[in-house]
Amino acid sequence: MAPKFPRSSDQWASDSLPRGVRVPFPLAAEIALARAAGRLSRLARAGGGTTVPGKLLWKVDPGAVDRLAARLPLGSALISATNGKTTTAAMAAEILGARVRLAHNRSGANLVSGVASTLLEARGAELGLFEVDEAALPEVAARVRPRAVCLGNLFRDQLDRYGELEHVAAGWRSAVRSLPTDAALVLNGDDPQIGDLAHERPGAAVFGVDDPAVARPALQHAADSTHCVRCGAPYEYAAAYVGHLGDYRCPNCGHGRPPLTVAAREIRLQGLDAVAFRLDTPEGSRDVRLHVPGLYNVYNALAAASLARTLGASLDEIAAGLDRFSAAFGRFERIAVGDRRVLMLLIKNPAGANEAVRTIVDGGAPSLAVIALNDAIADGRDVSWIWDVDFEPLLAGLDRLVATGDRAAELALRFKYGGMDAAAIEVVPSLEQALDRGLELTPADGELVVLPTYTAMLALRKIVAGRGFVRPYWERAA
């Protein structure tokens, strides 16, 4: 006998679940309550309602996330990394969105609550595409039972929250071992901790960079995974690309980078405008040009291409999607502010900040920059990481720095010890006042470089959005 429940429960859930699906009363009521909370959050201007509905659903019934994920006809794919997961997911969405309807947490809400909120809004979606916080990956994977998982990189980040990098790596290894037997695994072979997971899942797709011409002359001092995951001996690098990512081999036990399934070769860095490369896959090769700069975006594109390929996208679809892609919010985002432009590039840990600096300097070091350092929970309370960032290459062209954010004074001290004249450093803790000061110092038709940590980036975008120059990130993502 079919279960009995009030007719109204179907009506409550009808606009958030696939057509024709009938759900038991408790889940329908939970969906209605959670979605109402999201609408109230937006009406109250407390945010975009990107996490509140999911938090409420998670508290009321954690199993609801599992049941909502199970209703996606094509299942789900997860993307996790310390750096680049938002951009990688956005690139993958650009590729896959042309062939399937996606449930994608475009706003960057990547904890269990953010995934739950996305599932609540997944009207008619066929495939879930979720970027996932590094620490939340094991829980999310256990809940949604993904058909594919893409792991991009592991760098030291927010030590007060995540602990040592090896702790996160152990959680990922456990999550991989718990995946469904038919789940596909996509791995960055250039990261020793991640490349080693290829041994856990025969047939895993492995991607990496194979172009010594763009390698660094040596490992950076802030590189993390520099010792063999098997025996502990120092790796030898034939090429080091971003942090500890590269072509590595242990001289003691022979552990090294696994063979690459998908690779980027013949890379052409084109300043602050673009980067081009040859994408090599088992199905053939394509020339790709990204409308975002930097070697780290080549890694993001490789991850997105490898995942999309695993999910059935053709090489032509992959190349076309990457060509259409434009920057995710706050990640090398250009915003017109009157007769000036703001170039906003998120920094949050040594590896990511070093690549941001490298890209900016390669494009022509700016004479003015606004750098924002916050220490909220989402940034990490411990800001000692700024001393491991190679800011010094900026100093060659930098005439003035506006240091801002909750920890503006520490940032100013870092630049003073780096060799910048203290008279050229302005400490302006207020983000709004610092932005205005930077724009005041920027000539008409000029571009102001802004390097903020995560919560500072969100706050600065809110300021600019409030002035009508850009849409709020949750509207942009809708």
Secondary structure, 3 states (H helix, E strand, C coil): CCCCCCCHHHHHHCCCCCCCCCCCHHHHHHHHHHHHHHHHHHHCCCCCCCCHHHHHHHHHCCHHHHHHHHCCCCCEEEEECCCCHHHHHHHHHHHHCCCCCEEECCCCCCCHHHHHHHHHCCCCCCEEEEECCCCCHHHHHHHHCCCEEEECCCCCCCHHHHCCHHHHHHHHHHHHHCCCCCCEEEEECCCHHHHHHHHCCCCCEEEEECCHHHCECCCCCCCCCCECCCCCCECEEEEEEECCEEEEECCCCCCECCCCCEEEEEEEEECCCEEEEEEEECCEEEEEEECCCCHHHHHHHHHHHHHHHHCCCCHHHHHHHHHHCCCCCCEEEEEEECCEEEEEECCCCHHHHHHHHHHHHHCCCCCEEEEECCCCCCCCCCCHHHHHCCCHHHHCCCCEEEEECCCHHHHHHHHHHCCCCHHHEEECCCHHHHHHHHHHHCCCCCEEEEEECHHHHHHHHHHHHHCCCCCCHHHHHC
